[in-house]
Amino acid sequence: MPSRRDGVTSARPGYGRGMDATADELMVIERRLARGTGGDYAEVLHPDAVVVVPGAVLDKSACVAAMDFSPGWDEVDLGDVQLVRSADTATVVYRFTGRRGGDTYAATLASTYVSTDDGWRLLVHQQTPD
């Protein structure tokens, strides 16, 4: 079952129905982005977004351009989710594994979203590779 403590919610994989609705909603966005194109990122990223990936810190336009050139993943797995929520922000933290050809990328990801009139917008994304 999900557990809560001091604004933090965690859930085991497969507990989507019992997980906080915000975590469910944000993980739908995260799955979209994991397989997405630059257009997906252009829709979801906040205008002031910062994306921190191995070897680069990208603003919104640089991230959108990079995703337009990315070959994408053959397979992705988004693991256990932890949610940290405040009045108008929410952060999801989870394990990511992506496979492309014979290569595997594994990392802990953290994505902080801000609630806007247009829905959730990704403000900060950080990848910490294994």
Secondary structure, 3 states (H helix, E strand, C coil): CCEEECCEEEECCCCCCCCCHHHHHHHHHHHHHHCCCHHHHHHHEEEEEEEEECCEEEEHHHHHHHHHHCCCCCEEEEEEEEEEECCCEEEEEEEEEEEECCEEEEEEEEEEEEEECCEEEEEEEEEEEC
